[in-house]
Amino acid sequence: MTKTKSDSWEWVKALIIALVLAAIVRYFLFAPIVVEGQSMMPTLENNDRLIINKIGYSFTQPERFDIIVFHAPGGKDYIKRVIGLPGDKIEYIDDVLYVNGEAIDEPYLDELKAELHGGQLTGDFRLQDVTSETVVPEKHLFVLGDNRRHSKDSRDIGTVPFEEVVGKANVVFWPLTDVRLAK
């Protein structure tokens, strides 16, 4: 009888430890997220499932073109691409991104731009036109969805404070036929 109780207790302890470790990983290190909507197409499709790295930005800063998840106004989480870093002057002219006056290539938009039959993917704007700031403020990011015509992003909600960033999208794990790094 004591051996059975001892074996049962060992299984219960192992299960508790596994649940605690899973909770730590889920809440502090990595988390799954489901893409809702079309704002990141064609890079990310509606209902893609991703793994986000929640701890990476504890050791490094976000970089231009990272795909991040952040808490947006209204209590919803958004997934967008980092375009502007603190101190950057951002503008779009004739569908070209300019950062601090230098044209920057955005190869992840090539497919979407090729599908356009006239017009621009990203309408002309200056950071100051959409945020009242001349440069991206300290400890803030300027983010855009890849599907620029159908994205609610920094042009609408303003810059994103670092403390609202949940993490960096690392891997698309669903659908299984499309497993890949999120870039």
Phi, psi and chi 1 to 4 in degrees:
 res  aa     phi    psi   chi1   chi2   chi3   chi4
   1 MET       -  -42.3  178.6   88.7  166.2      -
   2 THR   -67.0  -35.9    9.4      -      -      -
   3 LYS   -63.8  -40.7  175.9  139.6  175.6   70.2
   4 THR   -65.0  -43.2  -54.4      -      -      -
   5 LYS   -63.5  -41.8  -80.6 -173.9  178.6  179.9
   6 SER   -63.4  -44.3  176.5      -      -      -
   7 ASP   -63.3  -43.6  -73.5  -13.7      -      -
   8 SER   -62.1  -43.1  -63.6      -      -      -
   9 TRP   -63.8  -39.3  177.0 -119.8      -      -
  10 GLU   -62.2  -41.0  -69.6  -57.9  -44.1      -
  11 TRP   -66.0  -41.4  -83.4  102.8      -      -
  12 VAL   -63.8  -44.5  168.0      -      -      -
  13 LYS   -61.4  -43.6  -73.8 -166.2  -55.5 -171.7
  14 ALA   -62.6  -41.1      -      -      -      -
  15 LEU   -65.0  -42.8 -176.3   59.6      -      -
  16 ILE   -63.0  -44.9  -70.2  170.4      -      -
  17 ILE   -61.9  -43.5  -69.9  169.5      -      -
  18 ALA   -62.0  -42.5      -      -      -      -
  19 LEU   -65.4  -41.0  -69.7  173.1      -      -
  20 VAL   -64.5  -44.8  167.2      -      -      -
  21 LEU   -63.1  -41.8  -72.0  174.2      -      -
  22 ALA   -62.3  -40.8      -      -      -      -
  23 ALA   -65.3  -41.9      -      -      -      -
  24 ILE   -61.7  -47.4  -71.5  170.1      -      -
  25 VAL   -60.5  -46.6  167.2      -      -      -
  26 ARG   -65.1  -43.7  165.7   68.9  173.7   86.2
  27 TYR   -91.5  -20.9  -68.5  103.4      -      -
  28 PHE  -118.3  -24.5  -62.0  107.5      -      -
  29 LEU  -112.1  -59.9  -56.7  176.4      -      -
  30 PHE  -135.7  150.5  -58.7   97.1      -      -
  31 ALA  -148.6  147.0      -      -      -      -
  32 PRO   -82.6  150.5   29.2  -32.6      -      -
  33 ILE  -145.4  147.2 -171.3  166.2      -      -
  34 VAL  -106.7  130.4  177.9      -      -      -
  35 VAL   -74.6  127.0  175.7      -      -      -
  36 GLU  -116.1  120.4  -66.1  178.2   10.5      -
  37 GLY    99.6 -174.1      -      -      -      -
  38 GLN  -112.1    9.3  -59.0  174.9   -7.7      -
  39 SER   -67.2  -19.4   72.0      -      -      -
  40 MET  -109.9    9.9  -75.5  -61.2  -66.9      -
  41 MET   -68.1  146.5  -72.4  177.2   61.2      -
  42 PRO   -88.2   -0.8   34.2  -35.2      -      -
  43 THR   -60.5  -49.3  -53.4      -      -      -
  44 LEU  -126.7  133.3  -59.4  171.9      -      -
  45 GLU   -96.7  157.7  -59.0  -76.1  -25.5      -
  46 ASN   -55.2  133.7 -173.6   43.7      -      -
  47 ASN    75.4    5.3  -69.6  -37.8      -      -
  48 ASP   -60.6  146.5  -82.3   -5.4      -      -
  49 ARG  -112.2  133.0  -88.1  115.0  171.4  114.5
  50 LEU  -124.1  158.6  -51.1  165.9      -      -
  51 ILE  -105.7  126.8  -61.7  -68.9      -      -
  52 ILE  -107.7  141.0   60.1  168.2      -      -
  53 ASN   -89.9  110.4  177.7  -18.8      -      -
  54 LYS   -88.2  -14.9  -63.6  172.2   88.2  172.6
  55 ILE  -103.3  -18.9 -163.4  165.2      -      -
  56 GLY   -54.3  -41.3      -      -      -      -
  57 TYR   -77.7   -0.2  -69.5  142.2      -      -
  58 SER   -73.7  -23.1  -61.3      -      -      -
  59 PHE  -111.8  -22.5  -54.8  106.9      -      -
  60 THR  -134.0  168.2   63.9      -      -      -
  61 GLN   -96.5  152.8  -63.5  -67.0  -45.0      -
  62 PRO   -58.6  148.2  -22.7   32.9      -      -
  63 GLU  -114.5  157.4  -64.9 -180.0   12.8      -
  64 ARG   -56.3  134.3 -171.0  174.5  -26.3  -78.0
  65 PHE    80.7   -0.2  -55.5  136.6      -      -
  66 ASP   -59.2  146.0  -77.4   -3.2      -      -
  67 ILE   -98.8  120.6  -62.4  174.2      -      -
  68 ILE  -122.1  160.0   63.9  167.0      -      -
  69 VAL  -112.8  135.8  173.9      -      -      -
  70 PHE  -145.5  158.2   62.1   94.4      -      -
  71 HIS   -79.6  117.5  -59.4  -54.4      -      -
  72 ALA   -95.7  163.7      -      -      -      -
  73 PRO   -56.3  145.6  -23.6   32.4      -      -
  74 GLY    91.9    4.8      -      -      -      -
  75 GLY    78.1   14.2      -      -      -      -
  76 LYS  -106.1  150.5 -166.5  165.7 -177.9  179.2
  77 ASP   -94.1  134.8  -73.9  -10.9      -      -
  78 TYR  -112.9  154.5  -76.8    5.7      -      -
  79 ILE  -122.0  121.9 -176.8  162.2      -      -
  80 LYS  -145.9  175.4  -55.5  -67.2  176.9 -167.2
  81 ARG  -104.9  135.2 -171.2  178.6  -63.2  -85.2
  82 VAL   -72.9  123.5  174.3      -      -      -
  83 ILE  -110.2  -42.8  -59.9  -62.2      -      -
  84 GLY  -120.6  136.7      -      -      -      -
  85 LEU  -105.1  166.0  -58.1  169.1      -      -
  86 PRO   -52.5  132.3  -27.0   35.2      -      -
  87 GLY    89.9   -9.1      -      -      -      -
  88 ASP   -77.4  141.3  -76.6  -13.1      -      -
  89 LYS   -99.4  119.3  179.7 -179.0  172.3 -171.5
  90 ILE  -112.3  136.1  -56.7  -67.3      -      -
  91 GLU  -155.2  152.9   58.2 -173.4  -19.8      -
  92 TYR  -118.3  128.8  -91.8   86.7      -      -
  93 ILE  -134.7  124.1  -57.9  169.0      -      -
  94 ASP    51.8   44.0  -64.7  -32.4      -      -
  95 ASP    67.7   22.6 -135.9    6.0      -      -
  96 VAL  -119.5  131.9  176.1      -      -      -
  97 LEU   -79.4  130.1  166.7   63.6      -      -
  98 TYR  -119.1  125.8  -69.8   87.7      -      -
  99 VAL  -117.1  117.9  177.2      -      -      -
 100 ASN    54.0   38.2  -57.7  -39.5      -      -
 101 GLY    84.6   -4.5      -      -      -      -
 102 GLU  -105.1  130.6  179.8 -177.5  -23.5      -
 103 ALA   -67.0  133.4      -      -      -      -
 104 ILE  -121.0  128.9  -55.9  -68.8      -      -
 105 ASP   -74.4  140.4 -171.1   34.2      -      -
 106 GLU  -125.1   78.1  -64.1  178.9  -79.4      -
 107 PRO   -62.6  -24.8   17.5  -26.2      -      -
 108 TYR   -67.1  -11.4   50.8   86.2      -      -
 109 LEU   -97.2   -7.0  -63.3  178.6      -      -
 110 ASP   -55.3  -45.4  -69.6  -13.5      -      -
 111 GLU   -61.4  -45.7  178.6 -177.3  -22.3      -
 112 LEU   -67.4  -40.4 -151.8   50.0      -      -
 113 LYS   -64.4  -36.4  -74.7 -178.7  177.4 -178.6
 114 ALA   -65.8  -29.0      -      -      -      -
 115 GLU   -78.3  -16.8  -66.6  173.1    6.6      -
 116 LEU   -71.7  139.7  -70.4  177.5      -      -
 117 HIS  -112.6   74.9  -58.7  -69.4      -      -
 118 GLY    91.5  157.8      -      -      -      -
 119 GLY    84.1  177.2      -      -      -      -
 120 GLN  -109.2  148.2  -64.4  178.7  -25.3      -
 121 LEU   -74.4  -45.9  178.2   61.2      -      -
 122 THR  -114.3  115.7  -50.8      -      -      -
 123 GLY   -65.6  153.8      -      -      -      -
 124 ASP   -62.7  136.1  -68.3   -6.6      -      -
 125 PHE  -163.9  160.8   71.6   87.9      -      -
 126 ARG  -115.0  150.8  -66.4  177.1  -55.7  150.2
 127 LEU   -49.9  -43.3 -179.4   68.5      -      -
 128 GLN   -61.3  -31.6 -171.0  171.1   -7.7      -
 129 ASP   -67.9  -31.9  -60.6  -25.3      -      -
 130 VAL  -106.8  -14.5  -65.9      -      -      -
 131 THR  -130.4   -7.1   67.9      -      -      -
 132 SER    70.2    5.7  -47.8      -      -      -
 133 GLU  -105.7  145.9  -57.5  -79.1  -13.0      -
 134 THR   -85.3  -27.7   54.8      -      -      -
 135 VAL  -135.2  161.1  -62.8      -      -      -
 136 VAL   -64.7  125.7  177.5      -      -      -
 137 PRO   -64.1  158.3  -17.7   28.1      -      -
 138 GLU   -55.2  142.7  -78.2  -59.2  -48.3      -
 139 LYS    58.0   32.0  -62.0 -170.4  179.4 -172.3
 140 HIS  -134.6  160.7  -77.4   73.9      -      -
 141 LEU  -129.1  148.8  -57.8  166.8      -      -
 142 PHE  -105.3  122.7 -173.8   85.2      -      -
 143 VAL  -123.4  148.8  -61.6      -      -      -
 144 LEU  -136.8  149.8  -65.8  174.3      -      -
 145 GLY   -79.5  151.9      -      -      -      -
 146 ASP   -68.2  -32.8  -71.9   -2.8      -      -
 147 ASN   -87.3   74.0 -169.2   -2.1      -      -
 148 ARG   -55.6  -30.1  -55.4  -71.3  164.7   77.3
 149 ARG   -75.8  -16.4  -68.3 -179.2  168.3 -177.4
 150 HIS  -133.5   50.6  -56.4  -76.5      -      -
 151 SER  -137.6  131.7  178.6      -      -      -
 152 LYS   -95.3  114.0 -173.3  172.6 -177.4  179.5
 153 ASP  -145.5 -154.6   46.2   40.8      -      -
 154 SER   -61.4  -20.4  -75.5      -      -      -
 155 ARG   -67.1  -23.6  -64.1  171.2  -67.8  178.4
 156 ASP  -106.7  -39.2  -54.3  -63.1      -      -
 157 ILE  -106.4   -3.7   63.3  170.9      -      -
 158 GLY    86.2 -173.2      -      -      -      -
 159 THR   -72.7  159.0   56.8      -      -      -
 160 VAL  -105.9  119.9  176.3      -      -      -
 161 PRO   -65.9  142.7  -16.1   27.1      -      -
 162 PHE   -50.8  -39.8  -79.8    5.9      -      -
 163 GLU   -67.4  -12.7   63.3  -96.1   11.8      -
 164 GLU   -91.0   -7.6  -63.4  -59.1  -34.6      -
 165 VAL   -75.9  124.7  175.2      -      -      -
 166 VAL   -83.7  -42.9  176.4      -      -      -
 167 GLY   172.1 -178.8      -      -      -      -
 168 LYS  -101.2  134.1  178.1 -179.1  177.8  179.5
 169 ALA   -71.4  125.3      -      -      -      -
 170 ASN  -107.5  -50.3  -79.0   -0.9      -      -
 171 VAL  -137.4  134.4  175.9      -      -      -
 172 VAL   -89.0  120.1  176.4      -      -      -
 173 PHE  -111.6   -4.3   69.3   89.4      -      -
 174 TRP  -148.0  134.7 -169.4  -94.8      -      -
 175 PRO   -72.6  151.7   23.0  -28.6      -      -
 176 LEU   -58.7  -29.1  -71.2  175.5      -      -
 177 THR   -72.6   -8.1   56.1      -      -      -
 178 ASP  -128.5   29.4 -157.3   19.0      -      -
 179 VAL   -63.0  130.2  172.2      -      -      -
 180 ARG  -167.9  168.9   67.0 -171.0 -175.1  -75.2
 181 LEU   -74.8  143.1  -65.8  177.2      -      -
 182 ALA   -84.1  108.9      -      -      -      -
 183 LYS  -132.5      -  -68.9 -175.6  178.6 -176.0
